[in-house]
């Protein structure tokens, strides 16, 4: 079993990722989705978070990544960034969603020298909006950040194009397709539901239009 399969199985087992193609979830954007991800649940599983931190470190070694600072996005990217920074004995910073409206008015919190090489950690990539905003903030403070490492990427074409436009390389521990295939293997998703879920990835808004509001459950996707 490779790392992508192990990570997918881990996230599904602790229900950090759940799949519900018949009664999808509604996100703040209004989009309906057959998948809901809350990787913050990993905080409650010490052994699993240690394991996934090891996977991140191994991926960094494999890709030749040698940052001077580990950065986390607020809020879900902060815990894994802290775990990784602790393991590698590197400094850590985190990026707020917005600049503070009090105190020193900072958005990037922590110590970062200008020109420092930074690796951004994110738990999940959907449209790429939050992680790329964090990268912009780090760059504005003088940090060099051209790489993001995430647990999972939904594989939207929109996000891929945004990352390319910002000249940022994205690495992930597992993929949307791997997650779906693993869910079928674990009996959490029926074979005939697989194509329905994969169809959402190709065109989520067209997929959304097929459902009536009463068929959908709202979730906090912050």
Protein Blocks (a to p, Z undefined) as FASTA:
>chain_A
ZZklmmmmmmmmnomaccdfklccddfkopacfbdcdfklmmmmmklmmmmmmmmmmmmm
mnopacfbdcdddfklmmmmmmmmmmnopacddddfbdcfehjopabgcjddehiacddd
dfbdcklmmmmmmmmmmmmnopacfbdcdfbdghiaklmmmmmmnopacddfbdfklmmm
mmmmnopacfklmmmmmmmmmmmmlmmmmpcfklpccddfZZ
